[in-house]
Amino acid sequence: MALPVEVAPAVQKTVPVQLRAIGNVQAYSTVSVKSRLAGQLMQVYFKEGQDVKSGDLLFVIDPRPFEAALKQAEASLEREMAQVKQAEANIAKDAAQAKNAQVEADRYKFLFEKGVVPRQQYDKFRTDAEALEATVHADRAAKVNAEAAVVADRAAVENAKLQLGYCSIRSPMDGRTGSLIVQEGSMIKDNDTIMVVINQITPTYVSFSVPEQYLAEIKKYMALGKLKVQAIVPNGETPPEEGLISFIDNAVDTATGTLRLKGTFANREKKLWPGQFVNVVLTLTTEPNAIVVPSQAIQTGQEGQYVFVVKPDFTVESRPVVAGRTIHGETVIQKGLSADEKVVTDGQLRLYPGAQVEIKTSDSATTTKKKAP
Protein backbone atom coordinates (compact mmCIF):
# COMPACT_ATOMS: atom_id res chain seq x y z
CA MET A 1 0.00 0.00 0.00
CA ALA A 2 1.37 3.41 -1.02
CA LEU A 3 1.79 5.91 1.81
CA PRO A 4 0.56 9.50 1.22
CA VAL A 5 3.23 12.18 1.62
CA GLU A 6 3.92 15.78 0.72
CA VAL A 7 7.15 16.58 -1.09
CA ALA A 8 9.19 19.59 -2.16
CA PRO A 9 12.19 19.87 -4.46
CA ALA A 10 15.68 20.74 -3.28
CA VAL A 11 16.37 24.17 -4.76
CA GLN A 12 19.68 25.74 -5.70
CA LYS A 13 19.79 29.49 -5.06
CA THR A 14 21.73 32.32 -3.49
CA VAL A 15 21.05 32.65 0.24
CA PRO A 16 22.21 35.31 2.71
CA VAL A 17 24.60 34.51 5.53
CA GLN A 18 22.84 36.03 8.52
CA LEU A 19 22.98 36.33 12.30
CA ARG A 20 19.80 36.79 14.32
CA ALA A 21 19.40 38.39 17.72
CA ILE A 22 17.03 40.33 19.95
CA GLY A 23 17.72 44.06 19.90
CA ASN A 24 16.65 47.13 21.83
CA VAL A 25 15.82 50.46 20.22
CA GLN A 26 17.76 53.42 21.62
CA ALA A 27 17.39 57.13 20.94
CA TYR A 28 20.07 58.54 18.66
CA SER A 29 20.64 61.20 21.30
CA THR A 30 18.88 62.21 24.52
CA VAL A 31 18.89 65.61 26.20
CA SER A 32 17.55 66.40 29.66
CA VAL A 33 16.51 70.06 29.53
CA LYS A 34 17.29 72.14 32.65
CA SER A 35 17.21 75.85 33.39
CA ARG A 36 20.54 77.70 33.61
CA LEU A 37 19.09 80.25 36.03
CA ALA A 38 16.63 80.42 38.90
CA GLY A 39 13.22 82.00 38.52
CA GLN A 40 9.52 81.45 38.01
CA LEU A 41 8.36 79.42 34.99
CA MET A 42 6.06 81.80 33.13
CA GLN A 43 5.02 79.80 30.05
CA VAL A 44 5.36 76.41 28.32
CA TYR A 45 5.32 76.49 24.51
CA PHE A 46 4.89 72.79 23.62
CA LYS A 47 2.70 69.82 24.41
CA GLU A 48 3.88 66.53 25.82
CA GLY A 49 4.93 64.11 23.10
CA GLN A 50 5.29 66.88 20.51
CA ASP A 51 7.96 66.84 17.81
CA VAL A 52 10.22 69.89 18.08
CA LYS A 53 12.97 71.37 15.91
CA SER A 54 16.34 72.66 17.02
CA GLY A 55 15.87 76.23 18.26
CA ASP A 56 12.14 75.92 18.99
CA LEU A 57 11.05 77.83 22.11
CA LEU A 58 10.16 75.45 24.96
CA PHE A 59 9.96 77.51 28.17
CA VAL A 60 10.15 81.12 29.36
CA ILE A 61 11.47 82.00 32.82
CA ASP A 62 10.27 85.34 34.29
CA PRO A 63 12.64 87.82 32.56
CA ARG A 64 11.85 90.95 34.62
CA PRO A 65 14.62 90.63 37.25
CA PHE A 66 17.16 90.04 34.49
CA GLU A 67 15.88 92.95 32.38
CA ALA A 68 16.35 95.20 35.42
CA ALA A 69 19.88 93.85 35.94
CA LEU A 70 20.68 94.57 32.29
CA LYS A 71 19.43 98.17 32.56
CA GLN A 72 21.51 98.67 35.70
CA ALA A 73 24.64 97.32 33.99
CA GLU A 74 24.04 99.54 30.94
CA ALA A 75 23.63 102.61 33.17
CA SER A 76 26.87 101.82 34.96
CA LEU A 77 28.61 101.45 31.60
CA GLU A 78 27.36 104.84 30.43
CA ARG A 79 28.58 106.44 33.67
CA GLU A 80 32.06 104.96 33.30
CA MET A 81 32.24 106.00 29.64
CA ALA A 82 31.41 109.57 30.75
CA GLN A 83 34.25 109.29 33.28
CA VAL A 84 36.63 108.35 30.46
CA LYS A 85 35.59 111.42 28.45
CA GLN A 86 35.99 113.61 31.53
CA ALA A 87 39.47 112.19 32.12
CA GLU A 88 40.40 112.87 28.48
CA ALA A 89 39.22 116.48 28.85
CA ASN A 90 41.22 116.90 32.07
CA ILE A 91 44.31 115.53 30.37
CA ALA A 92 43.94 117.96 27.47
CA LYS A 93 43.41 120.97 29.79
CA ASP A 94 46.17 120.10 32.26
CA ALA A 95 48.60 119.16 29.50
CA ALA A 96 48.12 122.58 27.89
CA GLN A 97 48.68 124.29 31.24
CA ALA A 98 51.72 122.15 31.96
CA LYS A 99 53.20 122.99 28.57
CA ASN A 100 52.67 126.71 29.16
CA ALA A 101 54.13 126.45 32.67
CA GLN A 102 57.19 124.65 31.30
CA VAL A 103 57.74 127.43 28.77
CA GLU A 104 57.55 130.04 31.55
CA ALA A 105 59.91 127.99 33.72
CA ASP A 106 62.43 127.71 30.86
CA ARG A 107 62.20 131.51 30.23
CA TYR A 108 62.75 132.35 33.90
CA LYS A 109 65.62 129.88 34.05
CA PHE A 110 67.30 131.81 31.26
CA LEU A 111 66.62 135.11 32.99
CA PHE A 112 67.85 133.72 36.32
CA GLU A 113 71.09 132.54 34.75
CA LYS A 114 71.55 136.07 33.27
CA GLY A 115 70.93 137.55 36.71
CA VAL A 116 67.84 139.43 35.61
CA VAL A 117 65.37 137.80 38.05
CA PRO A 118 65.90 136.50 41.56
CA ARG A 119 66.13 132.76 42.27
CA GLN A 120 62.93 132.80 44.32
CA GLN A 121 60.89 133.87 41.29
CA TYR A 122 62.51 131.23 39.05
CA ASP A 123 61.89 128.47 41.66
CA LYS A 124 58.19 129.39 41.78
CA PHE A 125 57.70 128.94 38.03
CA ARG A 126 59.74 125.71 38.03
CA THR A 127 57.67 124.28 40.89
CA ASP A 128 54.41 125.24 39.17
CA ALA A 129 55.51 123.46 35.99
CA GLU A 130 56.42 120.29 37.89
CA ALA A 131 53.08 120.36 39.74
CA LEU A 132 51.12 120.65 36.51
CA GLU A 133 53.15 117.80 34.96
CA ALA A 134 52.28 115.64 37.98
CA THR A 135 48.62 116.59 37.51
CA VAL A 136 48.80 115.39 33.88
CA HIS A 137 50.20 112.02 35.05
CA ALA A 138 47.37 111.76 37.59
CA ASP A 139 44.81 112.54 34.86
CA ARG A 140 46.25 109.80 32.67
CA ALA A 141 46.06 107.31 35.55
CA ALA A 142 42.44 108.33 36.13
CA LYS A 143 41.70 107.72 32.46
CA VAL A 144 43.28 104.23 32.65
CA ASN A 145 41.15 103.42 35.70
CA ALA A 146 38.02 104.70 33.96
CA GLU A 147 38.79 102.64 30.84
CA ALA A 148 39.27 99.52 33.00
CA ALA A 149 35.92 100.24 34.62
CA VAL A 150 34.37 100.53 31.14
CA VAL A 151 35.78 97.11 30.19
CA ALA A 152 34.38 95.60 33.40
CA ASP A 153 30.99 97.24 32.84
CA ARG A 154 30.86 96.03 29.24
CA ALA A 155 31.50 92.50 30.49
CA ALA A 156 28.73 93.01 33.06
CA VAL A 157 26.35 94.13 30.28
CA GLU A 158 27.23 91.09 28.15
CA ASN A 159 26.70 88.80 31.14
CA ALA A 160 23.35 90.47 31.89
CA LYS A 161 22.30 89.96 28.24
CA LEU A 162 23.42 86.33 28.48
CA GLN A 163 21.40 85.79 31.65
CA LEU A 164 18.37 87.44 30.04
CA GLY A 165 18.78 85.14 27.04
CA TYR A 166 18.70 82.12 29.35
CA CYS A 167 15.13 83.10 30.26
CA SER A 168 14.07 81.67 26.89
CA ILE A 169 14.83 77.92 26.90
CA ARG A 170 15.00 76.47 23.39
CA SER A 171 15.32 72.94 22.05
CA PRO A 172 18.96 71.97 21.45
CA MET A 173 18.07 69.47 18.70
CA ASP A 174 15.35 67.95 16.57
CA GLY A 175 13.45 65.37 18.57
CA ARG A 176 10.33 64.36 20.44
CA THR A 177 9.46 65.66 23.88
CA GLY A 178 8.54 63.39 26.75
CA SER A 179 6.44 64.08 29.84
CA LEU A 180 6.35 67.65 31.12
CA ILE A 181 7.98 67.46 34.55
CA VAL A 182 7.34 71.06 35.68
CA GLN A 183 4.23 73.21 35.33
CA GLU A 184 3.68 76.89 34.63
CA GLY A 185 4.09 78.99 37.77
CA SER A 186 6.65 76.66 39.34
CA MET A 187 9.80 78.10 40.89
CA ILE A 188 12.81 76.71 39.03
CA LYS A 189 16.31 76.35 40.43
CA ASP A 190 19.34 76.78 38.22
CA ASN A 191 20.76 73.50 36.83
CA ASP A 192 18.60 71.46 39.19
CA THR A 193 15.23 70.13 38.02
CA ILE A 194 14.88 68.29 34.72
CA MET A 195 12.05 70.10 32.95
CA VAL A 196 11.58 67.73 29.98
CA VAL A 197 13.53 64.99 28.21
CA ILE A 198 13.93 65.15 24.42
CA ASN A 199 14.77 62.03 22.40
CA GLN A 200 16.06 62.15 18.85
CA ILE A 201 14.45 59.19 17.09
CA THR A 202 15.12 60.02 13.44
CA PRO A 203 17.63 58.49 12.98
CA THR A 204 17.73 55.97 15.79
CA TYR A 205 19.93 53.15 17.09
CA VAL A 206 19.19 49.47 17.62
CA SER A 207 21.57 47.79 20.06
CA PHE A 208 22.00 44.02 20.10
CA SER A 209 24.53 41.33 21.06
CA VAL A 210 25.91 38.33 19.20
CA PRO A 211 28.05 35.43 20.47
CA GLU A 212 31.76 36.21 20.48
CA GLN A 213 32.45 33.30 18.10
CA TYR A 214 31.17 35.48 15.24
CA LEU A 215 33.62 38.32 15.95
CA ALA A 216 36.15 37.23 13.31
CA GLU A 217 33.46 36.93 10.62
CA ILE A 218 31.97 40.31 11.49
CA LYS A 219 35.38 42.01 11.34
CA LYS A 220 36.16 40.26 8.07
CA TYR A 221 33.00 41.38 6.29
CA MET A 222 33.03 44.86 7.81
CA ALA A 223 36.46 45.38 6.29
CA LEU A 224 34.83 44.88 2.90
CA GLY A 225 32.09 47.46 3.43
CA LYS A 226 29.10 48.46 5.52
CA LEU A 227 27.04 45.57 6.90
CA LYS A 228 23.27 45.71 6.44
CA VAL A 229 20.98 45.03 9.36
CA GLN A 230 17.21 44.69 9.65
CA ALA A 231 15.03 45.50 12.65
CA ILE A 232 11.74 43.61 12.69
CA VAL A 233 8.96 44.69 15.04
CA PRO A 234 7.45 41.42 16.33
CA ASN A 235 3.84 42.22 15.48
CA GLY A 236 3.86 40.47 12.12
CA GLU A 237 2.47 43.55 10.36
CA THR A 238 5.19 46.22 10.22
CA PRO A 239 7.71 45.80 7.36
CA PRO A 240 11.35 45.46 8.46
CA GLU A 241 13.40 48.63 8.88
CA GLU A 242 16.69 48.70 6.98
CA GLY A 243 19.89 50.04 8.55
CA LEU A 244 23.68 49.77 8.66
CA ILE A 245 26.05 48.65 11.41
CA SER A 246 27.65 51.78 12.88
CA PHE A 247 29.27 50.54 16.09
CA ILE A 248 31.08 47.47 17.42
CA ASP A 249 32.01 47.46 21.08
CA ASN A 250 35.72 47.48 21.88
CA ALA A 251 35.49 44.50 24.23
CA VAL A 252 33.60 41.24 24.62
CA ASP A 253 31.35 41.06 27.67
CA THR A 254 33.12 38.44 29.79
CA ALA A 255 29.97 37.76 31.82
CA THR A 256 27.87 36.73 28.80
CA GLY A 257 30.49 35.98 26.15
CA THR A 258 28.75 38.30 23.73
CA LEU A 259 29.76 41.29 21.62
CA ARG A 260 27.55 44.39 21.50
CA LEU A 261 26.78 46.09 18.18
CA LYS A 262 24.63 49.03 17.10
CA GLY A 263 22.81 49.62 13.87
CA THR A 264 21.75 53.06 12.68
CA PHE A 265 18.28 53.33 11.11
CA ALA A 266 16.80 56.33 9.29
CA ASN A 267 13.43 55.56 10.95
CA ARG A 268 11.69 58.20 8.81
CA GLU A 269 8.23 56.79 9.57
CA LYS A 270 9.08 56.45 13.29
CA LYS A 271 8.18 52.78 13.46
CA LEU A 272 11.03 52.15 15.89
CA TRP A 273 10.54 53.61 19.37
CA PRO A 274 13.14 53.99 22.15
CA GLY A 275 12.98 51.10 24.60
CA GLN A 276 11.21 48.81 22.13
CA PHE A 277 12.44 45.23 21.64
CA VAL A 278 12.88 44.09 18.03
CA ASN A 279 14.17 41.07 16.13
CA VAL A 280 17.49 41.87 14.47
CA VAL A 281 18.84 40.22 11.32
CA LEU A 282 22.48 41.00 10.51
CA THR A 283 23.51 40.07 6.95
CA LEU A 284 27.22 39.28 6.66
CA THR A 285 27.38 38.13 3.03
CA THR A 286 25.58 35.88 0.51
CA GLU A 287 26.26 32.28 -0.42
CA PRO A 288 25.62 31.48 -4.11
CA ASN A 289 24.46 28.10 -5.44
CA ALA A 290 23.35 26.79 -2.05
CA ILE A 291 21.02 23.76 -1.87
CA VAL A 292 18.00 24.47 0.33
CA VAL A 293 14.98 22.41 1.39
CA PRO A 294 12.01 23.17 3.67
CA SER A 295 13.17 22.82 7.26
CA GLN A 296 10.42 20.30 8.10
CA ALA A 297 12.00 17.82 5.67
CA ILE A 298 14.97 17.28 7.97
CA GLN A 299 14.70 14.44 10.48
CA THR A 300 17.03 13.48 13.30
CA GLY A 301 17.95 9.88 14.03
CA GLN A 302 20.52 7.94 15.99
CA GLU A 303 23.13 8.52 13.30
CA GLY A 304 22.36 12.19 12.83
CA GLN A 305 20.21 14.21 10.45
CA TYR A 306 18.61 12.73 7.34
CA VAL A 307 15.85 13.29 4.79
CA PHE A 308 13.56 10.96 2.84
CA VAL A 309 14.26 11.34 -0.87
CA VAL A 310 11.57 10.25 -3.35
CA LYS A 311 13.17 8.24 -6.18
CA PRO A 312 11.81 8.05 -9.77
CA ASP A 313 9.99 4.79 -8.96
CA PHE A 314 8.15 6.54 -6.09
CA THR A 315 9.94 4.70 -3.37
CA VAL A 316 11.81 6.59 -0.67
CA GLU A 317 15.43 6.54 0.37
CA SER A 318 16.75 7.63 3.76
CA ARG A 319 19.59 10.03 2.90
CA PRO A 320 21.98 11.36 5.59
CA VAL A 321 22.65 15.07 5.18
CA VAL A 322 24.72 17.84 6.73
CA ALA A 323 22.41 20.75 7.52
CA GLY A 324 23.55 24.35 7.78
CA ARG A 325 21.75 27.59 8.52
CA THR A 326 17.97 27.97 8.57
CA ILE A 327 16.56 31.05 6.82
CA HIS A 328 12.84 31.84 6.51
CA GLY A 329 11.76 28.23 7.04
CA GLU A 330 14.39 26.80 4.68
CA THR A 331 17.56 24.96 5.68
CA VAL A 332 20.79 24.97 3.71
CA ILE A 333 22.03 21.44 2.96
CA GLN A 334 25.80 21.50 2.93
CA LYS A 335 26.20 17.86 1.92
CA GLY A 336 23.95 15.00 0.84
CA LEU A 337 21.51 16.45 -1.73
CA SER A 338 21.52 17.69 -5.30
CA ALA A 339 19.31 20.29 -6.89
CA ASP A 340 15.81 19.14 -8.01
CA GLU A 341 15.79 16.01 -5.87
CA LYS A 342 12.42 15.65 -4.14
CA VAL A 343 12.31 15.32 -0.36
CA VAL A 344 9.38 14.41 1.87
CA THR A 345 8.09 17.36 3.92
CA ASP A 346 5.07 15.70 5.57
CA GLY A 347 4.22 12.08 6.40
CA GLN A 348 7.68 10.89 7.46
CA LEU A 349 6.49 9.08 10.60
CA ARG A 350 5.19 6.05 8.67
CA LEU A 351 8.04 5.89 6.18
CA TYR A 352 10.93 3.45 5.97
CA PRO A 353 13.62 2.95 3.33
CA GLY A 354 12.08 1.48 0.16
CA ALA A 355 8.48 2.35 1.10
CA GLN A 356 6.09 3.08 -1.80
CA VAL A 357 4.53 6.56 -1.64
CA GLU A 358 1.87 8.62 -3.32
CA ILE A 359 2.21 12.39 -3.48
CA LYS A 360 -0.52 14.69 -2.26
CA THR A 361 -0.76 18.47 -2.44
CA SER A 362 -0.62 20.48 0.76
CA ASP A 363 -3.98 22.18 0.05
CA SER A 364 -6.01 19.05 -0.67
CA ALA A 365 -6.74 15.85 1.20
CA THR A 366 -7.14 13.95 -2.07
CA THR A 367 -4.13 11.80 -2.99
CA THR A 368 -2.98 10.78 -6.42
CA LYS A 369 -1.39 7.38 -6.66
CA LYS A 370 1.77 7.23 -8.71
CA LYS A 371 2.60 3.94 -10.36
CA ALA A 372 6.10 2.89 -11.11
CA PRO A 373 6.82 2.54 -14.84
KOLLUMVO-135154 format. One record per residue (C-alpha): x, y, z; chain; residue number from 1. Coordinates in nm, 3 decimals. Layout:
<atoms>
X_Y_Z_A_NUM
...
</atoms>
This chain:
<atoms>
0.000_0.000_0.000_A_1
0.137_0.341_-0.102_A_2
0.179_0.591_0.181_A_3
0.056_0.950_0.122_A_4
0.323_1.218_0.162_A_5
0.392_1.578_0.072_A_6
0.715_1.658_-0.109_A_7
0.919_1.959_-0.216_A_8
1.219_1.987_-0.446_A_9
1.568_2.074_-0.328_A_10
1.637_2.417_-0.476_A_11
1.968_2.574_-0.570_A_12
1.979_2.949_-0.506_A_13
2.173_3.232_-0.349_A_14
2.105_3.265_0.024_A_15
2.221_3.531_0.271_A_16
2.460_3.451_0.553_A_17
2.284_3.603_0.852_A_18
2.298_3.633_1.230_A_19
1.980_3.679_1.432_A_20
1.940_3.839_1.772_A_21
1.703_4.033_1.995_A_22
1.772_4.406_1.990_A_23
1.665_4.713_2.183_A_24
1.582_5.046_2.022_A_25
1.776_5.342_2.162_A_26
1.739_5.713_2.094_A_27
2.007_5.854_1.866_A_28
2.064_6.120_2.130_A_29
1.888_6.221_2.452_A_30
1.889_6.561_2.620_A_31
1.755_6.640_2.966_A_32
1.651_7.006_2.953_A_33
1.729_7.214_3.265_A_34
1.721_7.585_3.339_A_35
2.054_7.770_3.361_A_36
1.909_8.025_3.603_A_37
1.663_8.042_3.890_A_38
1.322_8.200_3.852_A_39
0.952_8.145_3.801_A_40
0.836_7.942_3.499_A_41
0.606_8.180_3.313_A_42
0.502_7.980_3.005_A_43
0.536_7.641_2.832_A_44
0.532_7.649_2.451_A_45
0.489_7.279_2.362_A_46
0.270_6.982_2.441_A_47
0.388_6.653_2.582_A_48
0.493_6.411_2.310_A_49
0.529_6.688_2.051_A_50
0.796_6.684_1.781_A_51
1.022_6.989_1.808_A_52
1.297_7.137_1.591_A_53
1.634_7.266_1.702_A_54
1.587_7.623_1.826_A_55
1.214_7.592_1.899_A_56
1.105_7.783_2.211_A_57
1.016_7.545_2.496_A_58
0.996_7.751_2.817_A_59
1.015_8.112_2.936_A_60
1.147_8.200_3.282_A_61
1.027_8.534_3.429_A_62
1.264_8.782_3.256_A_63
1.185_9.095_3.462_A_64
1.462_9.063_3.725_A_65
1.716_9.004_3.449_A_66
1.588_9.295_3.238_A_67
1.635_9.520_3.542_A_68
1.988_9.385_3.594_A_69
2.068_9.457_3.229_A_70
1.943_9.817_3.256_A_71
2.151_9.867_3.570_A_72
2.464_9.732_3.399_A_73
2.404_9.954_3.094_A_74
2.363_10.261_3.317_A_75
2.687_10.182_3.496_A_76
2.861_10.145_3.160_A_77
2.736_10.484_3.043_A_78
2.858_10.644_3.367_A_79
3.206_10.496_3.330_A_80
3.224_10.600_2.964_A_81
3.141_10.957_3.075_A_82
3.425_10.929_3.328_A_83
3.663_10.835_3.046_A_84
3.559_11.142_2.845_A_85
3.599_11.361_3.153_A_86
3.947_11.219_3.212_A_87
4.040_11.287_2.848_A_88
3.922_11.648_2.885_A_89
4.122_11.690_3.207_A_90
4.431_11.553_3.037_A_91
4.394_11.796_2.747_A_92
4.341_12.097_2.979_A_93
4.617_12.010_3.226_A_94
4.860_11.916_2.950_A_95
4.812_12.258_2.789_A_96
4.868_12.429_3.124_A_97
5.172_12.215_3.196_A_98
5.320_12.299_2.857_A_99
5.267_12.671_2.916_A_100
5.413_12.645_3.267_A_101
5.719_12.465_3.130_A_102
5.774_12.743_2.877_A_103
5.755_13.004_3.155_A_104
5.991_12.799_3.372_A_105
6.243_12.771_3.086_A_106
6.220_13.151_3.023_A_107
6.275_13.235_3.390_A_108
6.562_12.988_3.405_A_109
6.730_13.181_3.126_A_110
6.662_13.511_3.299_A_111
6.785_13.372_3.632_A_112
7.109_13.254_3.475_A_113
7.155_13.607_3.327_A_114
7.093_13.755_3.671_A_115
6.784_13.943_3.561_A_116
6.537_13.780_3.805_A_117
6.590_13.650_4.156_A_118
6.613_13.276_4.227_A_119
6.293_13.280_4.432_A_120
6.089_13.387_4.129_A_121
6.251_13.123_3.905_A_122
6.189_12.847_4.166_A_123
5.819_12.939_4.178_A_124
5.770_12.894_3.803_A_125
5.974_12.571_3.803_A_126
5.767_12.428_4.089_A_127
5.441_12.524_3.917_A_128
5.551_12.346_3.599_A_129
5.642_12.029_3.789_A_130
5.308_12.036_3.974_A_131
5.112_12.065_3.651_A_132
5.315_11.780_3.496_A_133
5.228_11.564_3.798_A_134
4.862_11.659_3.751_A_135
4.880_11.539_3.388_A_136
5.020_11.202_3.505_A_137
4.737_11.176_3.759_A_138
4.481_11.254_3.486_A_139
4.625_10.980_3.267_A_140
4.606_10.731_3.555_A_141
4.244_10.833_3.613_A_142
4.170_10.772_3.246_A_143
4.328_10.423_3.265_A_144
4.115_10.342_3.570_A_145
3.802_10.470_3.396_A_146
3.879_10.264_3.084_A_147
3.927_9.952_3.300_A_148
3.592_10.024_3.462_A_149
3.437_10.053_3.114_A_150
3.578_9.711_3.019_A_151
3.438_9.560_3.340_A_152
3.099_9.724_3.284_A_153
3.086_9.603_2.924_A_154
3.150_9.250_3.049_A_155
2.873_9.301_3.306_A_156
2.635_9.413_3.028_A_157
2.723_9.109_2.815_A_158
2.670_8.880_3.114_A_159
2.335_9.047_3.189_A_160
2.230_8.996_2.824_A_161
2.342_8.633_2.848_A_162
2.140_8.579_3.165_A_163
1.837_8.744_3.004_A_164
1.878_8.514_2.704_A_165
1.870_8.212_2.935_A_166
1.513_8.310_3.026_A_167
1.407_8.167_2.689_A_168
1.483_7.792_2.690_A_169
1.500_7.647_2.339_A_170
1.532_7.294_2.205_A_171
1.896_7.197_2.145_A_172
1.807_6.947_1.870_A_173
1.535_6.795_1.657_A_174
1.345_6.537_1.857_A_175
1.033_6.436_2.044_A_176
0.946_6.566_2.388_A_177
0.854_6.339_2.675_A_178
0.644_6.408_2.984_A_179
0.635_6.765_3.112_A_180
0.798_6.746_3.455_A_181
0.734_7.106_3.568_A_182
0.423_7.321_3.533_A_183
0.368_7.689_3.463_A_184
0.409_7.899_3.777_A_185
0.665_7.666_3.934_A_186
0.980_7.810_4.089_A_187
1.281_7.671_3.903_A_188
1.631_7.635_4.043_A_189
1.934_7.678_3.822_A_190
2.076_7.350_3.683_A_191
1.860_7.146_3.919_A_192
1.523_7.013_3.802_A_193
1.488_6.829_3.472_A_194
1.205_7.010_3.295_A_195
1.158_6.773_2.998_A_196
1.353_6.499_2.821_A_197
1.393_6.515_2.442_A_198
1.477_6.203_2.240_A_199
1.606_6.215_1.885_A_200
1.445_5.919_1.709_A_201
1.512_6.002_1.344_A_202
1.763_5.849_1.298_A_203
1.773_5.597_1.579_A_204
1.993_5.315_1.709_A_205
1.919_4.947_1.762_A_206
2.157_4.779_2.006_A_207
2.200_4.402_2.010_A_208
2.453_4.133_2.106_A_209
2.591_3.833_1.920_A_210
2.805_3.543_2.047_A_211
3.176_3.621_2.048_A_212
3.245_3.330_1.810_A_213
3.117_3.548_1.524_A_214
3.362_3.832_1.595_A_215
3.615_3.723_1.331_A_216
3.346_3.693_1.062_A_217
3.197_4.031_1.149_A_218
3.538_4.201_1.134_A_219
3.616_4.026_0.807_A_220
3.300_4.138_0.629_A_221
3.303_4.486_0.781_A_222
3.646_4.538_0.629_A_223
3.483_4.488_0.290_A_224
3.209_4.746_0.343_A_225
2.910_4.846_0.552_A_226
2.704_4.557_0.690_A_227
2.327_4.571_0.644_A_228
2.098_4.503_0.936_A_229
1.721_4.469_0.965_A_230
1.503_4.550_1.265_A_231
1.174_4.361_1.269_A_232
0.896_4.469_1.504_A_233
0.745_4.142_1.633_A_234
0.384_4.222_1.548_A_235
0.386_4.047_1.212_A_236
0.247_4.355_1.036_A_237
0.519_4.622_1.022_A_238
0.771_4.580_0.736_A_239
1.135_4.546_0.846_A_240
1.340_4.863_0.888_A_241
1.669_4.870_0.698_A_242
1.989_5.004_0.855_A_243
2.368_4.977_0.866_A_244
2.605_4.865_1.141_A_245
2.765_5.178_1.288_A_246
2.927_5.054_1.609_A_247
3.108_4.747_1.742_A_248
3.201_4.746_2.108_A_249
3.572_4.748_2.188_A_250
3.549_4.450_2.423_A_251
3.360_4.124_2.462_A_252
3.135_4.106_2.767_A_253
3.312_3.844_2.979_A_254
2.997_3.776_3.182_A_255
2.787_3.673_2.880_A_256
3.049_3.598_2.615_A_257
2.875_3.830_2.373_A_258
2.976_4.129_2.162_A_259
2.755_4.439_2.150_A_260
2.678_4.609_1.818_A_261
2.463_4.903_1.710_A_262
2.281_4.962_1.387_A_263
2.175_5.306_1.268_A_264
1.828_5.333_1.111_A_265
1.680_5.633_0.929_A_266
1.343_5.556_1.095_A_267
1.169_5.820_0.881_A_268
0.823_5.679_0.957_A_269
0.908_5.645_1.329_A_270
0.818_5.278_1.346_A_271
1.103_5.215_1.589_A_272
1.054_5.361_1.937_A_273
1.314_5.399_2.215_A_274
1.298_5.110_2.460_A_275
1.121_4.881_2.213_A_276
1.244_4.523_2.164_A_277
1.288_4.409_1.803_A_278
1.417_4.107_1.613_A_279
1.749_4.187_1.447_A_280
1.884_4.022_1.132_A_281
2.248_4.100_1.051_A_282
2.351_4.007_0.695_A_283
2.722_3.928_0.666_A_284
2.738_3.813_0.303_A_285
2.558_3.588_0.051_A_286
2.626_3.228_-0.042_A_287
2.562_3.148_-0.411_A_288
2.446_2.810_-0.544_A_289
2.335_2.679_-0.205_A_290
2.102_2.376_-0.187_A_291
1.800_2.447_0.033_A_292
1.498_2.241_0.139_A_293
1.201_2.317_0.367_A_294
1.317_2.282_0.726_A_295
1.042_2.030_0.810_A_296
1.200_1.782_0.567_A_297
1.497_1.728_0.797_A_298
1.470_1.444_1.048_A_299
1.703_1.348_1.330_A_300
1.795_0.988_1.403_A_301
2.052_0.794_1.599_A_302
2.313_0.852_1.330_A_303
2.236_1.219_1.283_A_304
2.021_1.421_1.045_A_305
1.861_1.273_0.734_A_306
1.585_1.329_0.479_A_307
1.356_1.096_0.284_A_308
1.426_1.134_-0.087_A_309
1.157_1.025_-0.335_A_310
1.317_0.824_-0.618_A_311
1.181_0.805_-0.977_A_312
0.999_0.479_-0.896_A_313
0.815_0.654_-0.609_A_314
0.994_0.470_-0.337_A_315
1.181_0.659_-0.067_A_316
1.543_0.654_0.037_A_317
1.675_0.763_0.376_A_318
1.959_1.003_0.290_A_319
2.198_1.136_0.559_A_320
2.265_1.507_0.518_A_321
2.472_1.784_0.673_A_322
2.241_2.075_0.752_A_323
2.355_2.435_0.778_A_324
2.175_2.759_0.852_A_325
1.797_2.797_0.857_A_326
1.656_3.105_0.682_A_327
1.284_3.184_0.651_A_328
1.176_2.823_0.704_A_329
1.439_2.680_0.468_A_330
1.756_2.496_0.568_A_331
2.079_2.497_0.371_A_332
2.203_2.144_0.296_A_333
2.580_2.150_0.293_A_334
2.620_1.786_0.192_A_335
2.395_1.500_0.084_A_336
2.151_1.645_-0.173_A_337
2.152_1.769_-0.530_A_338
1.931_2.029_-0.689_A_339
1.581_1.914_-0.801_A_340
1.579_1.601_-0.587_A_341
1.242_1.565_-0.414_A_342
1.231_1.532_-0.036_A_343
0.938_1.441_0.187_A_344
0.809_1.736_0.392_A_345
0.507_1.570_0.557_A_346
0.422_1.208_0.640_A_347
0.768_1.089_0.746_A_348
0.649_0.908_1.060_A_349
0.519_0.605_0.867_A_350
0.804_0.589_0.618_A_351
1.093_0.345_0.597_A_352
1.362_0.295_0.333_A_353
1.208_0.148_0.016_A_354
0.848_0.235_0.110_A_355
0.609_0.308_-0.180_A_356
0.453_0.656_-0.164_A_357
0.187_0.862_-0.332_A_358
0.221_1.239_-0.348_A_359
-0.052_1.469_-0.226_A_360
-0.076_1.847_-0.244_A_361
-0.062_2.048_0.076_A_362
-0.398_2.218_0.005_A_363
-0.601_1.905_-0.067_A_364
-0.674_1.585_0.120_A_365
-0.714_1.395_-0.207_A_366
-0.413_1.180_-0.299_A_367
-0.298_1.078_-0.642_A_368
-0.139_0.738_-0.666_A_369
0.177_0.723_-0.871_A_370
0.260_0.394_-1.036_A_371
0.610_0.289_-1.111_A_372
0.682_0.254_-1.484_A_373
</atoms>
